[in-house]
Amino acid sequence: METGENKAMRRSLCLAFGLGMLASGPAWAQATAEGAARLQAALEAWQPSVGRLSLDEVDAVTRMTMIPFSVSDWQVTADGDGYRVAVPGFRWLLSGELEEHQDPTVLSCDAESVRAVPTSAGTFILGSDRLLACRVGNIGRIVAKSRRVTGTVDPGAPANTTIVVTFEQVSIEGGTTRVPTIDRLELTRSAKAVADGRVDLDADITIEGLAYPFPDGVGELRIDRILFDCGMPGTDAAGLTRSAVALMKAERRKTDAAPDTIGPLRDRVIAGLGKVGTTTLTAAGLQAKRNEVSIGLSSLAVGFGYRDFDRDGAGITLRLDMKDLSVGPRWRYAAWTPTDSIMQVSIEGFPFWEIFDAFLADRPADSQEDQELFRRARMRLSVDAMQLSAPDAALEFGGSVARVPDAVNGWAGALRLRLTGIDGLVKALQADPKASQAAAGLTMVQVLGRQTTLPDGRTARDYEIVIDPSGKVLVNGADVQALVPKDL
């Protein structure tokens, strides 16, 4: 039987062994050239490099590359019981040119150095707390009180890498005197290797405690938390990056390139994307005050996704969710102002490949070629969900329409609409001398509706809307165009 003295001695030995393991850290052996090569290969797969290009060439590649990329090569060298990682600067195109002659919005950071420590499991742990120069194009330079890098690299099969960059007490300094401030900014990038050299990419930007003063000191916008999440599974990151560089070089020697060279290169860039992708932007705790008006939202979410992406088209989904909208001071139509909403629209047969091709070719969005493209596309638009809720009113909308080549207006289909509370809104508008036109228009809508009683006793108006191939729009069987006065 074990004595108390033996137990105490055994506990002391266990404690000493545990403290020794903690003090030694996760490293189990000296760093090696082989380990450096494995780590470097995993990092290059996580974020491919465009090689050694001039700054002007990097800018050109940035405009046509839809994923983050390194602007020079990774370098990993053994350093005692760990590794020194020379991290190249990177670029990430957040959005293209919104208007002609407007630069795209690009997140970029300069080169840096981080420390990597191997673990007994064959993975590497990355870390650094040095400040780094980053900026958001069109907006300004990211200035932070502190910054740290953490991450895990697993070069195994499948390779899996996640790196997080966190900034504390951030301001964005641009050309204006008033700049947004952020309590915490976090960039998370992960990549997991899958079949055929492709990777599942995911990139998040988290912003906490955003405060943005409006110009002229008339108010500010505050948001508790913003999350931008971009997922691109099955992306050929390395192939896409190489093709973008080749396309940039071919574009710059157009006069010498064969006419059929640039088109196939654009196709190779687009083919680097996976079959599906999602992007969501979620904001929580929004408060905006401007002069004497305030607007609040508990949450706002905007989402975009594509699926079945190939040359024949793709399915896309757009979604918007809004909760707890409040406006102050209260106005006379607050009872009919939506406070919550859900909207989701899906489109099948959307010419996504051609849209990317036009973007890479730098064609204007309203070009004759693109207009013809949409006329030819066999698209079907479905309103999966549209619900707007107000204290004394509601709107529900659904149905689908499709492109019909022989249709007068190009579309045909059927939609459903239910309006609850419209009768009360019409009465309120009729009592307002400044809303006579709105009251007249809404009265016609009211008359066209088929009255129904809901289970809770409220009355509603239902509308069956048919868009006829002949060009007619029928609402509950009535031709709307015939009802509208000619002088309107």
Residue pairs with C-beta under 8 A, 6 or more apart in sequence:
2 10
25 81
25 117
26 117
26 118
26 119
26 120
26 125
27 81
27 82
27 117
27 118
27 119
28 118
28 119
28 120
29 81
29 118
30 78
30 80
30 81
31 78
31 79
31 80
31 81
31 82
31 83
31 118
32 78
33 78
35 78
35 83
35 118
36 76
36 77
36 78
36 83
37 76
38 155
39 76
39 83
39 85
39 116
39 124
39 153
39 155
40 74
40 75
40 76
41 155
42 124
42 153
42 154
42 155
42 159
42 161
43 74
43 76
43 85
43 153
43 161
44 70
44 73
44 74
44 238
45 159
45 161
45 191
45 193
45 199
45 237
45 238
46 153
46 159
46 161
46 163
46 189
46 191
46 199
47 68
47 69
47 70
47 90
47 189
47 191
47 237
48 69
48 70
48 237
48 238
48 241
48 242
49 69
49 70
49 71
49 72
49 73
49 74
49 88
49 241
50 58
50 61
50 65
50 69
50 70
50 71
50 241
50 244
50 245
51 72
51 73
51 245
52 72
52 73
53 61
53 71
53 245
57 248
57 249
58 71
58 91
60 248
60 251
60 252
61 69
61 244
61 245
61 248
62 91
62 93
62 104
62 106
63 93
63 96
63 104
64 244
64 247
64 248
64 269
64 359
64 360
65 91
65 93
65 240
65 241
65 244
65 269
66 93
66 240
66 273
67 92
67 201
67 232
67 235
67 237
67 240
67 241
68 90
68 91
68 92
68 189
68 203
69 90
69 91
69 92
69 237
69 241
70 88
70 89
70 90
71 88
71 89
71 90
71 91
72 88
72 89
72 111
73 88
74 85
74 86
74 87
74 88
75 85
75 86
76 83
76 84
76 85
76 86
76 116
77 83
77 84
77 86
79 115
81 117
82 115
82 116
82 117
82 118
83 115
83 116
83 117
83 118
83 124
84 113
84 115
84 116
85 113
85 114
85 115
85 116
85 126
86 111
86 113
87 111
87 112
87 113
87 114
88 111
89 108
89 109
89 110
89 111
90 108
90 109
91 106
91 107
91 108
92 106
92 107
92 108
92 203
93 104
93 105
93 106
94 104
94 105
94 106
94 107
94 136
95 104
95 105
96 104
96 359
97 103
97 104
100 364
102 138
103 137
103 138
104 137
104 138
105 136
105 137
105 138
105 139
106 136
106 137
106 138
107 134
107 135
107 136
107 137
107 187
108 134
108 135
108 137
109 132
109 133
109 134
109 135
109 165
110 132
110 133
110 134
112 128
112 130
112 132
112 149
113 128
113 130
114 126
114 127
114 128
114 149
115 126
115 127
115 128
116 124
116 125
116 126
116 153
117 124
117 125
117 127
118 124
119 125
122 154
122 155
122 156
123 152
123 153
123 154
123 155
123 156
124 152
124 153
124 154
124 155
125 150
125 151
125 152
126 149
126 150
126 151
126 152
126 153
126 163
127 148
127 149
127 150
127 151
128 148
128 149
129 146
129 147
129 148
129 149
130 147
131 144
131 146
131 147
132 147
132 165
133 141
134 141
134 142
135 141
135 142
136 142
136 172
139 172
139 174
140 172
140 173
140 174
140 175
140 179
141 172
141 173
141 174
142 167
142 170
142 172
142 185
143 170
143 171
143 172
143 173
144 167
144 168
144 169
144 170
144 185
145 168
145 169
145 170
146 167
146 168
146 169
147 165
147 166
147 167
147 168
148 165
148 166
149 163
149 164
149 165
149 166
150 163
150 164
150 166
151 161
151 162
151 163
151 164
152 160
152 161
152 162
153 161
154 160
154 161
157 193
158 192
158 193
158 194
159 191
159 192
159 193
160 190
160 191
160 192
160 193
161 190
161 191
161 192
162 188
162 189
162 190
163 188
163 189
163 190
164 186
164 187
164 188
165 186
165 187
165 188
166 184
166 185
166 186
166 187
167 182
167 184
167 185
167 186
168 183
168 184
169 183
170 181
170 182
170 183
170 184
170 185
171 179
171 180
171 181
171 182
172 179
172 180
172 182
173 179
176 215
178 213
178 214
178 215
180 210
180 211
180 212
180 213
181 209
181 210
181 211
181 212
182 207
182 208
182 209
182 210
182 211
183 208
183 209
184 206
184 207
184 208
184 209
185 205
185 206
185 207
185 208
186 204
186 205
186 206
187 203
187 204
187 205
188 202
188 203
188 204
188 205
188 206
189 201
189 202
189 203
189 204
190 201
190 202
190 203
191 199
191 200
191 201
191 202
191 237
192 199
192 200
193 199
194 200
194 233
194 234
196 236
197 236
197 238
197 239
198 234
198 235
198 236
198 237
198 274
199 234
199 235
199 236
199 237
200 231
200 232
200 233
200 234
200 235
201 230
201 231
201 232
201 233
201 235
201 237
202 229
202 230
202 231
202 232
203 229
203 230
204 227
204 228
204 229
204 230
205 226
205 227
205 228
206 225
206 226
206 227
206 228
207 223
207 225
207 226
207 227
208 224
208 225
208 226
209 224
209 225
210 221
210 222
210 223
210 226
211 220
211 221
211 222
212 220
212 221
212 222
213 219
213 220
214 220
214 221
214 290
218 290
218 291
219 288
219 289
219 290
219 291
220 288
220 289
221 286
221 287
221 288
222 285
222 286
222 287
222 288
223 283
223 284
223 285
223 286
223 287
224 284
224 285
224 286
225 283
225 284
225 285
226 281
226 282
226 283
226 284
227 280
227 281
227 282
227 283
228 279
228 280
228 281
229 278
229 279
229 280
229 281
229 282
230 277
230 278
230 279
231 277
231 278
231 279
232 273
232 274
232 277
233 274
233 276
233 277
234 274
234 275
234 276
235 272
235 273
235 274
236 271
236 272
236 273
237 272
239 268
239 271
239 272
240 268
240 269
240 272
240 273
241 272
243 265
243 268
243 269
243 272
244 269
246 265
246 268
247 262
247 265
247 266
247 268
247 269
247 360
250 257
250 261
250 262
250 265
251 262
254 262
266 357
266 360
266 361
267 357
269 356
269 360
270 353
270 356
270 357
270 360
273 309
273 356
274 309
275 307
275 308
275 309
275 310
276 305
276 306
276 307
276 308
276 309
277 305
277 306
277 309
278 303
278 304
278 305
279 303
279 304
279 305
280 301
280 302
280 303
280 304
281 301
281 302
281 303
282 299
282 300
282 301
282 302
283 297
283 299
283 300
283 301
284 298
284 299
285 297
285 298
285 299
286 295
286 296
286 297
286 298
286 300
287 294
287 295
287 296
288 294
288 295
288 296
289 295
292 329
293 327
293 328
293 329
294 326
294 327
294 328
295 325
295 326
295 327
295 328
296 324
296 325
296 326
296 327
296 328
297 322
297 323
297 324
297 325
297 326
298 323
298 324
299 321
299 322
299 323
299 324
300 320
300 321
300 322
300 323
301 319
301 320
301 321
301 322
302 319
302 320
303 317
303 318
303 319
303 320
304 316
304 317
304 318
304 319
305 316
305 317
306 314
306 315
306 316
306 317
306 350
306 352
307 314
307 315
307 316
307 317
308 314
308 315
309 352
309 353
310 353
311 353
312 349
313 348
313 349
313 350
313 351
313 352
313 353
313 377
313 378
313 379
314 350
314 352
314 353
315 346
315 347
315 348
315 349
315 350
316 346
316 347
316 350
316 352
317 344
317 345
317 346
317 347
317 384
318 343
318 344
318 345
318 346
319 342
319 343
319 344
319 345
320 341
320 342
320 343
320 344
321 341
321 342
321 343
322 338
322 340
322 341
323 339
323 340
324 339
324 340
325 337
325 338
325 339
325 340
326 339
327 334
327 337
331 337
332 428
332 432
333 425
333 428
334 391
335 390
335 391
335 392
335 393
335 421
335 424
335 428
336 390
336 391
336 392
336 393
336 421
336 424
336 425
336 428
337 390
338 388
338 389
338 390
338 393
338 395
339 389
339 390
339 391
340 388
340 389
341 387
341 388
341 389
342 385
342 386
342 387
343 385
343 386
343 387
344 383
344 384
344 385
344 386
345 381
345 382
345 383
345 384
345 386
346 381
346 382
346 384
347 379
347 380
347 381
347 382
348 379
348 380
348 382
349 377
349 378
349 379
349 380
349 403
350 377
350 379
351 373
351 374
351 377
351 379
354 370
354 373
358 365
358 367
358 369
358 370
358 373
363 369
363 370
364 370
375 410
377 403
378 402
378 403
379 402
379 403
380 400
380 401
380 402
380 403
381 400
381 401
381 402
381 413
382 399
382 400
383 397
383 398
383 399
383 400
383 415
384 398
385 398
386 395
386 396
386 397
386 398
387 394
387 395
387 396
387 397
388 394
388 395
390 421
392 421
392 424
392 425
393 419
393 420
393 421
393 422
393 424
393 425
394 418
394 419
394 420
394 421
394 460
395 417
395 418
395 419
395 420
396 416
396 417
396 418
397 415
397 416
397 417
397 418
398 415
398 416
399 413
399 414
399 415
399 416
399 465
400 413
400 414
400 415
401 411
401 412
401 413
401 414
401 415
401 467
402 411
402 412
402 413
403 410
403 411
404 410
404 411
404 412
404 469
406 469
407 469
407 470
407 471
408 469
408 470
408 471
409 467
409 471
411 467
412 467
412 468
412 469
413 466
413 467
414 464
414 465
414 466
414 467
415 464
415 465
415 466
415 467
416 462
416 463
416 464
416 465
417 462
417 463
417 465
418 460
418 461
418 462
418 463
419 445
419 449
419 460
419 461
419 463
420 454
420 458
420 459
420 460
420 461
421 458
421 460
422 442
422 445
422 446
422 449
422 460
422 461
423 446
423 459
423 461
425 442
426 439
426 442
426 443
426 446
429 435
429 438
429 439
429 442
430 436
430 439
430 443
432 439
444 483
445 461
446 461
448 463
448 475
448 476
448 478
448 480
448 483
449 461
449 462
449 463
449 476
450 461
450 462
450 463
450 464
450 476
451 459
451 460
451 461
451 462
452 459
452 460
452 461
452 462
453 459
453 460
454 460
462 476
463 475
463 476
464 475
464 476
464 477
465 473
465 474
465 475
466 472
466 473
466 474
467 473
468 474
472 479
472 481
473 479
473 480
473 481
474 480
